[in-house]
Amino acid sequence: MPVASAAVDQPVPDFTAPATGGDFTLSSLRGKKVVLFFYPKDNTPGCTQESLQFRDHYEQFTAVGAEVIGISRDSVRSHDNFKAKLELPYTLVSDADEAICTLFNVIKMKKMYGKEVRGIERSTFLLDAKGVLRQEFRGIKVPGHVEAIVEAVQAI
């Protein structure tokens, strides 16, 4: 379990976690830019919209040597169903023990239906081909976000 935390302009500590298609290891993507997007929950309106936008722009990411990885606390089974239903071309990582969420400090107290709940703050992180964190986007709104990420990835 990673104990360090990710910081801009620093290498991101390697991690391995269960994912669609088998275990995912961050270092397996060295040589590619990496877009890690954290989202609260499979099959919810905002997360579905965000996932579809990453899907619809996926070719723009791969054209500039980037790989997209979605991360939430949902199980691999839930991810498999979500990925199949939306025809997502990228890997979804299951972070049930919140180790990766902790690494990126995305677990926050949020208001939902008037109650305080602990959950993932919608966030996106850009890593360069050497695994160095170059940009972070926190507390984002879905509309227009993926387009901004495409531009940011093209710039690194």
C-alpha positions as CSV (number, residue, x, y, z in Angstrom):
1,M,0.0,0.0,0.0
2,P,1.5,3.4,-1.0
3,V,2.3,5.6,1.9
4,A,3.7,8.6,0.1
5,S,1.5,11.1,-1.7
6,A,1.5,12.3,-5.2
7,A,2.9,15.8,-5.8
8,V,3.2,17.9,-8.9
9,D,6.6,17.7,-10.6
10,Q,7.4,14.5,-8.6
11,P,7.4,10.9,-9.8
12,V,4.2,9.1,-8.8
13,P,4.9,6.1,-6.6
14,D,4.1,2.9,-8.5
15,F,1.0,0.9,-7.5
16,T,-0.8,-2.2,-8.6
17,A,-4.5,-2.7,-8.2
18,P,-7.3,-5.0,-9.6
19,A,-8.8,-3.7,-12.8
20,T,-10.9,-4.6,-15.8
21,G,-8.7,-7.0,-17.9
22,G,-6.6,-8.1,-14.8
23,D,-4.3,-6.3,-12.4
24,F,-3.1,-2.9,-13.4
25,T,0.4,-1.6,-12.6
26,L,1.1,2.1,-13.2
27,S,4.7,1.5,-14.2
28,S,3.5,-0.7,-17.1
29,L,2.6,2.6,-18.8
30,R,6.1,4.1,-18.7
31,G,6.8,5.7,-22.0
32,K,3.2,6.9,-22.4
33,K,1.5,10.0,-20.9
34,V,-1.1,8.9,-18.4
35,V,-4.5,10.4,-17.6
36,L,-5.8,9.1,-14.2
37,F,-9.4,10.2,-13.6
38,F,-11.0,9.5,-10.2
39,Y,-14.8,9.4,-10.1
40,P,-17.3,8.7,-7.3
41,K,-19.3,5.7,-8.6
42,D,-20.2,3.5,-11.6
43,N,-23.6,4.0,-13.2
44,T,-24.3,7.4,-11.7
45,P,-25.3,10.3,-14.0
46,G,-22.2,12.5,-13.6
47,C,-19.8,9.6,-13.7
48,T,-21.5,8.1,-16.7
49,Q,-21.4,11.4,-18.5
50,E,-17.7,11.9,-17.7
51,S,-16.8,8.3,-18.7
52,L,-18.6,8.7,-22.0
53,Q,-16.7,11.9,-22.7
54,F,-13.4,10.2,-22.1
55,R,-14.6,7.4,-24.4
56,D,-15.6,9.9,-27.1
57,H,-12.2,11.7,-26.9
58,Y,-10.1,8.5,-26.5
59,E,-8.6,8.6,-30.0
60,Q,-7.4,12.2,-29.3
61,F,-5.5,10.9,-26.2
62,T,-4.0,7.9,-27.9
63,A,-3.0,10.1,-30.9
64,V,-0.6,12.1,-28.5
65,G,0.7,9.0,-26.8
66,A,-1.5,9.1,-23.8
67,E,-3.5,6.3,-22.0
68,V,-6.7,7.0,-20.0
69,I,-7.3,5.1,-16.7
70,G,-10.5,5.5,-14.7
71,I,-10.4,4.9,-10.9
72,S,-13.2,4.5,-8.3
73,R,-13.9,2.4,-5.2
74,D,-16.3,0.1,-7.1
75,S,-15.5,-3.6,-7.5
76,V,-14.0,-5.1,-10.6
77,R,-17.3,-6.8,-11.3
78,S,-19.1,-3.4,-11.2
79,H,-16.4,-1.9,-13.5
80,D,-16.7,-4.8,-15.9
81,N,-20.4,-4.2,-16.3
82,F,-20.0,-0.4,-16.5
83,K,-17.2,-0.7,-19.1
84,A,-19.3,-3.2,-21.2
85,K,-22.5,-1.1,-21.0
86,L,-20.8,2.1,-22.1
87,E,-18.3,0.4,-24.5
88,L,-15.3,2.1,-22.7
89,P,-12.0,1.5,-24.5
90,Y,-9.9,2.1,-21.4
91,T,-9.1,0.3,-18.2
92,L,-11.1,0.9,-15.0
93,V,-9.2,0.3,-11.7
94,S,-10.9,-0.8,-8.5
95,D,-9.6,0.9,-5.4
96,A,-11.8,-0.7,-2.8
97,D,-9.2,-0.2,-0.1
98,E,-8.7,3.4,-1.0
99,A,-4.9,3.1,-1.3
100,I,-4.7,4.9,-4.6
101,C,-7.3,7.5,-3.5
102,T,-5.2,8.2,-0.5
103,L,-2.1,8.5,-2.6
104,F,-3.8,11.2,-4.6
105,N,-5.7,12.7,-1.6
106,V,-9.1,12.5,-3.4
107,I,-11.3,11.2,-0.5
108,K,-13.3,14.2,0.9
109,M,-16.3,14.8,3.0
110,K,-19.1,15.8,0.6
111,K,-22.8,16.8,1.0
112,M,-25.2,14.4,-0.6
113,Y,-28.9,14.8,-0.1
114,G,-28.2,17.1,2.8
115,K,-25.9,14.5,4.6
116,E,-22.2,14.5,5.0
117,V,-20.7,11.5,3.2
118,R,-17.1,10.4,2.6
119,G,-16.4,10.0,-1.1
120,I,-14.2,10.6,-4.0
121,E,-13.8,14.2,-5.2
122,R,-14.0,14.1,-9.0
123,S,-10.3,14.7,-10.0
124,T,-7.9,14.2,-12.9
125,F,-4.2,13.8,-12.8
126,L,-1.8,14.0,-15.8
127,L,1.5,12.1,-15.7
128,D,4.3,12.5,-18.3
129,A,6.0,9.6,-20.0
130,K,8.5,9.2,-17.2
131,G,5.7,8.9,-14.5
132,V,6.1,12.4,-13.2
133,L,2.8,14.2,-12.1
134,R,2.6,17.3,-14.3
135,Q,-0.9,18.6,-13.6
136,E,-3.9,18.0,-11.3
137,F,-7.5,19.1,-11.6
138,R,-9.6,18.8,-8.5
139,G,-13.3,19.3,-7.7
140,I,-14.0,19.5,-11.4
141,K,-17.3,19.9,-13.2
142,V,-18.0,17.4,-16.0
143,P,-19.1,19.8,-18.8
144,G,-16.0,20.8,-20.8
145,H,-13.6,19.0,-18.5
146,V,-12.4,16.3,-20.9
147,E,-11.8,18.9,-23.7
148,A,-9.5,20.8,-21.2
149,I,-7.7,17.6,-20.4
150,V,-7.1,16.8,-24.1
151,E,-5.5,20.3,-24.5
152,A,-3.4,19.8,-21.3
153,V,-2.1,16.4,-22.4
154,Q,-1.1,17.8,-25.8
155,A,0.9,20.4,-24.0
156,I,3.1,18.0,-21.9
